[in-house]
Amino acid sequence: MLDDQPFDYSAHFHLYEKAPALFDPLREAIFHIEALSQKGSGLLIGIKGDWGTGKTSLLHGLERYFKHFREWPTVFFDAWKYQEEDHPLIPLLLKLEKVTQGKTKKGLKSLANSLAASALVLSDILLKEVTGRAFPAGKVGLKEIKNAFDLLGGASMERHSKYDENFSSLEKMIGEIAGKARAGSDPEENEKWKTFREKAGLLTEDLTNRYLLILVDDLDRLLPEGALKVLEAIRFYLQVPKAVIIMGINDKVLAPYIEKRYDKLISGESFMEKVFQWSIELPHLGFMPQIEGIHFREVLEKSGMEGFESELRELGSKIDSLPHRKWNRIANRLETLTEPGQKPRFPDLWISIFEECFPKAEQFLREFPQIKDEISSDFERAKGDQAFAGVIGRIEEIVKYDTSYFRLPEENLKRMIEVQKTIIRA
């Protein structure tokens, strides 16, 4: 069985020539990070994608590349672990201690204590002023934050002064971390990434500049309110020179919440365009032979037989593209239905895709397993049109009121059925 682990890019570099599309997001991200960071200003990049499209995989790939090949100090921050924190910036600052030493480490701890004591992570009322009423949407900077504090009354001026002081301290410390700290490079990893750069045509001229790299993952696991709090805190405090921040984010979930939060004064997509200097959108994976080698390898090897690959490709290529995690789950379903040492049965593959992508149908078949067995058996013996029509009628009735994973469930089901007819009549 496949566990739900990130895709390991460096372990699959041997597939680059055969399936360069698998590595396009990684190549694009490295190219833009290296090019944009040369400008010297702080950099905030968004990795956008649906559930299971590989945001964590890409973040881990970037972490290994910049740590082992570029020797940048790197921090990987799992945001969901700190979702109960009132101030999400504080645990992130404490994690930065691991890549620094001496006075800078003490300074980070002191700053974290200061933030916790004085509640200087921007308050909800201030954010509403900053993003809505205080000034036109999009003009968010230190000057505007000061003006917003003025609007909140004289008592806020003390907070503004403290904010300015802490911001300057943090900017200085990040510069010191980027300049002095050095990640330990693994020679084997270094060589892998060097080869990948050559194959991918990543020929950046200047590789001498070093930055602090912060990777923020698992915003998907937070409620939208928590995800937005993390995003805003990092945007206001950490977008400083010598810091490159990359955040994995499900924009389909967060964008509607942003619009609701700020009374539709700004669209969610426009908000994120202003926050991120650049973003990459992760696509779903269309079926290709390499998917078979990555996701279905174990079940094919356990069967000890060849010949099933063509049927797998035939059906997989006819359905819509799916997230990396969906292919994993389909492969696991197929494995549970395949007897050890036996060739996987095509009806079991069909049922695996059907159940995974039609959730209500899966719930129905769970309650009535005998119907699931009958469908599988009927598929194998229903070579005549009349018998086959009975099976199809039963399936269509099950999914009649289903909310499918597919955008066009009827079209996908129709294509799946056509492949089924072709296979059983062969």
C-alpha positions in Angstrom: 0.0 0.0 0.0 1.2 3.5 -0.8 1.2 5.9 2.2 0.4 9.5 1.7 3.9 10.8 1.4 5.2 13.7 -0.7 6.5 12.9 -4.2 10.3 12.7 -3.9 11.7 14.6 -6.9 15.3 13.7 -6.5 14.5 10.0 -6.2 12.8 10.1 -9.7 15.2 12.2 -11.7 15.8 9.2 -13.9 12.4 9.8 -15.3 13.2 13.3 -16.5 13.8 12.5 -20.1 10.7 10.3 -20.4 8.4 12.5 -18.4 9.6 16.1 -18.2 6.1 17.3 -17.5 6.4 15.7 -14.0 9.2 18.1 -13.2 7.8 21.3 -14.9 6.5 22.8 -11.6 9.9 22.3 -9.9 11.9 23.7 -12.8 9.6 26.7 -13.1 9.8 27.4 -9.4 13.6 27.2 -9.2 14.0 29.4 -12.3 11.7 32.2 -11.0 13.1 32.1 -7.4 16.7 32.4 -8.6 15.8 35.1 -11.1 13.6 37.2 -8.8 15.9 36.9 -5.8 18.7 38.6 -7.8 16.8 41.8 -7.4 17.7 41.9 -3.7 14.3 42.7 -2.3 12.2 40.4 -0.2 10.3 37.8 -2.1 7.0 36.1 -1.3 5.8 33.3 -3.7 2.6 31.4 -3.6 2.3 27.7 -4.7 -1.4 27.4 -5.5 -3.2 24.1 -6.0 -6.1 21.9 -5.1 -6.0 19.3 -2.4 -3.5 16.6 -3.3 -1.9 18.3 -6.3 1.6 18.2 -4.8 2.2 21.5 -3.0 4.0 19.7 -0.2 6.1 17.7 -2.6 7.2 20.8 -4.4 8.0 22.6 -1.2 10.2 19.7 0.0 11.8 19.6 -3.5 12.7 23.3 -3.2 13.9 22.8 0.4 16.4 20.1 -0.7 17.6 22.0 -3.7 18.3 25.3 -2.0 19.7 23.6 1.1 22.0 21.1 -0.5 22.9 22.8 -3.8 22.7 26.5 -3.0 23.5 26.1 0.7 20.9 28.6 1.8 19.7 28.5 5.4 16.2 26.9 5.2 13.2 26.6 7.5 10.3 24.4 6.9 7.2 25.6 8.8 4.2 23.3 9.1 1.5 25.9 9.8 -1.2 23.6 10.9 0.7 22.5 14.0 0.4 26.0 15.4 -3.2 26.7 14.4 -4.2 27.4 18.1 -1.5 30.1 18.4 -2.9 33.7 18.6 0.2 34.9 16.9 1.4 32.5 14.2 4.6 34.5 13.7 6.0 33.6 17.1 6.6 29.8 16.5 8.1 30.6 13.1 10.6 33.0 14.7 11.5 30.3 17.2 12.1 27.9 14.4 14.5 30.4 12.8 16.8 29.8 15.9 17.8 26.5 14.4 19.6 28.1 11.4 21.4 30.8 13.4 23.6 31.3 16.4 25.0 33.8 18.9 23.5 37.2 19.2 21.1 36.7 16.4 19.6 33.6 18.1 19.1 35.6 21.3 17.6 38.4 19.3 15.0 36.2 17.7 13.9 34.8 21.1 13.7 38.3 22.5 11.6 39.5 19.6 9.3 36.5 19.9 8.8 37.3 23.6 8.1 41.0 22.7 5.5 40.1 20.2 3.8 37.7 22.6 3.7 40.3 25.4 2.5 43.3 23.4 0.2 41.6 20.9 1.9 43.2 18.0 0.8 40.8 15.3 -1.7 43.0 13.5 -5.2 43.0 15.1 -8.4 42.3 13.2 -9.6 45.8 13.5 -6.3 47.2 12.1 -6.4 44.8 9.2 -9.8 45.9 8.2 -8.6 49.5 8.2 -5.5 48.5 6.3 -7.2 46.5 3.6 -10.4 48.4 3.3 -11.2 51.9 4.6 -7.9 53.5 5.4 -6.6 53.7 1.9 -7.2 52.2 -1.6 -6.9 48.5 -1.9 -3.4 47.2 -2.7 -1.4 50.0 -1.1 -0.2 48.1 1.9 3.1 49.2 3.5 4.7 50.5 6.6 3.5 54.0 6.0 -0.1 52.9 5.6 0.1 50.8 8.7 1.2 53.8 10.7 -1.7 55.8 9.3 -4.1 53.1 10.3 -2.7 53.2 13.8 -3.4 56.9 13.9 -7.0 56.3 13.0 -7.3 53.9 15.9 -6.5 56.6 18.5 -3.6 57.9 20.6 -3.1 54.7 22.5 -2.2 52.9 19.3 0.7 55.2 18.6 2.7 53.3 21.2 2.0 50.1 19.4 3.0 51.7 16.1 6.3 52.7 17.6 6.9 49.2 18.9 6.0 47.7 15.6 8.5 49.9 13.8 11.2 49.0 16.3 10.5 45.2 16.0 10.3 45.4 12.2 13.7 47.0 11.9 15.2 44.5 14.3 13.8 41.5 12.4 15.0 42.9 9.1 18.5 43.2 10.5 18.5 39.7 11.9 17.3 38.1 8.7 20.1 39.8 6.9 22.6 38.3 9.4 21.1 34.8 9.1 21.3 34.9 5.3 24.8 36.2 5.3 26.3 34.0 8.0 24.3 30.8 8.4 25.2 28.0 6.0 23.2 24.8 5.5 25.1 21.5 5.5 25.4 20.2 2.0 25.0 16.5 1.2 27.5 15.7 -1.6 25.3 13.0 -3.1 22.2 15.3 -3.1 24.4 18.1 -4.5 25.4 16.0 -7.5 21.8 15.0 -8.2 20.6 18.6 -8.3 23.6 19.7 -10.3 22.7 17.1 -13.0 19.0 18.1 -12.8 19.9 21.7 -13.4 21.9 20.7 -16.5 19.1 18.6 -17.9 16.4 21.2 -17.1 18.4 24.0 -18.7 18.7 26.0 -15.5 21.7 28.1 -16.3 21.5 31.0 -13.9 24.8 32.9 -14.1 25.1 34.2 -10.5 24.8 31.5 -7.8 26.7 33.4 -5.2 24.0 35.4 -3.5 22.4 33.6 -0.5 19.1 34.2 1.2 17.1 32.9 4.1 14.5 30.5 2.7 11.2 30.0 4.6 8.8 27.4 3.3 5.3 27.4 4.8 3.2 24.3 4.3 -0.2 22.9 5.3 -2.2 26.1 5.1 -4.8 23.7 3.6 -5.3 22.1 7.0 -6.1 25.3 8.7 -9.5 26.9 8.7 -9.6 29.8 6.2 -9.5 32.3 9.1 -6.3 30.8 10.4 -4.7 30.5 7.0 -5.4 34.2 6.3 -3.9 35.1 9.7 -0.7 33.3 8.9 -0.5 34.9 5.4 -1.1 38.4 6.7 1.4 38.1 9.6 4.2 36.8 7.3 3.4 39.4 4.6 3.7 42.3 7.1 6.7 41.2 9.1 8.9 38.9 6.9 8.8 40.4 3.5 12.2 42.0 3.9 15.5 41.9 1.9 17.4 38.6 2.0 14.2 36.6 2.8 12.5 34.3 0.3 9.2 33.0 1.5 7.3 30.3 -0.3 3.8 29.3 0.8 1.6 26.4 -0.3 -2.0 27.6 -0.5 -5.3 26.3 -1.7 -6.6 29.5 -3.4 -10.0 28.0 -4.2 -10.7 27.8 -0.4 -9.0 31.0 0.7 -10.2 33.4 -2.0 -13.9 33.2 -1.1 -13.1 33.6 2.6 -11.1 36.8 1.9 -14.0 38.3 0.0 -16.4 37.5 2.8 -14.0 38.8 5.5 -13.6 42.2 3.8 -17.2 42.6 2.7 -16.3 42.1 -0.9 -14.3 45.3 -1.0 -11.6 43.3 -2.8 -11.7 40.0 -4.6 -9.8 37.1 -3.2 -7.7 36.6 -6.3 -6.8 40.3 -6.4 -5.8 40.2 -2.7 -3.4 37.3 -3.3 -2.0 38.9 -6.5 -1.0 41.9 -4.4 0.4 39.7 -1.6 2.6 37.4 -3.8 5.1 38.8 -6.2 4.8 35.6 -8.2 2.8 32.4 -8.0 2.7 29.0 -9.6 -0.5 27.0 -10.2 -0.1 23.2 -9.8 -2.2 21.2 -12.4 -3.8 17.9 -12.0 -1.9 14.9 -13.6 -3.2 13.4 -16.8 -2.5 9.7 -17.0 0.8 8.8 -18.6 3.0 5.7 -18.5 5.1 7.2 -15.7 2.0 7.5 -13.5 1.8 3.7 -13.8 5.4 3.4 -12.7 5.0 5.7 -9.7 1.5 5.0 -8.4 0.7 1.5 -9.6 4.2 -0.1 -9.5 3.6 -2.0 -6.3 0.3 -3.6 -7.3 1.7 -4.6 -10.7 4.9 -6.1 -9.1 2.9 -8.1 -6.5 0.8 -9.6 -9.2 3.9 -11.2 -10.7 2.3 -11.0 -14.1 2.6 -8.7 -17.1 -0.1 -7.6 -19.5 -2.3 -5.4 -17.3 -0.4 -2.3 -18.1 -2.2 -1.8 -21.4 -5.6 -2.0 -19.8 -4.5 0.4 -17.1 -3.3 2.9 -19.7 -6.5 2.5 -21.8 -8.8 3.4 -18.9 -6.5 5.9 -17.2 -6.0 7.9 -20.3 -9.8 8.4 -20.9 -10.7 10.1 -17.6 -9.9 13.6 -16.6 -6.6 14.5 -15.0 -6.4 13.8 -11.3 -4.3 15.1 -8.4 -1.3 13.0 -7.4 -3.1 12.0 -4.2 -6.1 10.6 -6.1 -3.9 8.4 -8.2 -2.4 7.1 -5.0 -5.8 6.3 -3.5 -7.0 4.5 -6.7 -3.9 2.4 -6.7 -4.5 1.4 -3.0 -8.1 0.5 -3.8 -6.9 -1.7 -6.6 -4.4 -3.4 -4.4 -7.0 -4.3 -1.8 -9.1 -6.0 -4.5 -6.1 -7.9 -6.1 -5.3 -11.3 -4.8 -1.6 -11.9 -4.1 0.1 -13.5 -7.1 -2.9 -12.9 -9.3 -3.2 -10.5 -12.2 -5.3 -7.5 -11.4 -8.7 -7.7 -12.9 -9.9 -4.9 -15.1 -13.3 -4.7 -13.4 -11.5 -4.1 -10.1 -9.6 -1.2 -11.7 -12.9 0.2 -13.1 -14.5 -0.1 -9.6 -11.5 1.5 -7.9 -11.7 4.6 -10.2 -15.5 4.6 -10.0 -15.6 4.5 -6.1 -12.8 7.1 -5.7 -14.3 9.6 -8.0 -18.0 9.1 -7.3 -18.1 9.4 -3.4 -21.8 8.9 -3.0 -21.7 5.8 -5.1 -18.8 4.5 -2.9 -21.0 5.1 0.2 -23.9 3.2 -1.5 -21.7 0.3 -2.4 -20.2 0.2 1.1 -23.7 -0.4 2.4 -24.5 -3.0 -0.2 -21.3 -4.9 -1.0 -23.2 -7.7 -2.8 -24.2 -5.2 -5.5 -20.5 -4.3 -5.9 -19.6 -7.9 -6.4 -22.5 -8.4 -8.8 -21.3 -5.4 -10.9 -17.8 -6.8 -11.1 -19.0 -10.3 -12.0 -21.5 -8.9 -14.6 -18.8 -6.9 -16.2 -16.8 -10.0 -16.8 -19.5 -12.1 -18.3 -21.8 -9.4 -19.9 -20.4 -9.7 -23.5 -23.8 -9.2 -25.1 -25.4 -5.8 -25.5 -28.5 -6.8 -23.6 -26.7 -8.1 -20.5 -24.3 -5.2 -20.6 -27.1 -2.7 -20.7 -28.4 -4.1 -17.4 -25.0 -3.5 -15.7 -24.8 0.1 -17.2 -28.4 0.8 -16.1 -27.5 -0.2 -12.5 -24.4 2.0 -12.5 -26.2 5.0 -13.9 -28.9 4.7 -11.3 -26.4 4.7 -8.5 -24.7 7.9 -9.8 -27.9 9.6 -10.9 -27.9 12.0 -8.0 -24.2 11.8 -7.2 -21.8 14.7 -6.6 -18.8 13.5 -8.5 -15.1 14.6 -8.1 -15.2 15.2 -11.9 -16.4 18.5 -13.2 -18.3 16.6 -15.9 -19.3 13.4 -14.3 -21.5 12.2 -17.1 -18.8 12.6 -19.7 -16.3 10.8 -17.6 -18.7 7.9 -16.8 -19.6 7.6 -20.5 -15.9 7.3 -21.5 -15.3 4.8 -18.7 -18.2 2.7 -19.9 -17.0 2.8 -23.5 -13.6 1.5 -22.4 -15.3 -1.2 -20.4 -17.2 -2.4 -23.5 -14.1 -2.5 -25.5 -12.1 -4.5 -22.9 -14.7 -7.2 -22.2 -15.5 -7.8 -25.9 -11.8 -8.1 -26.8 
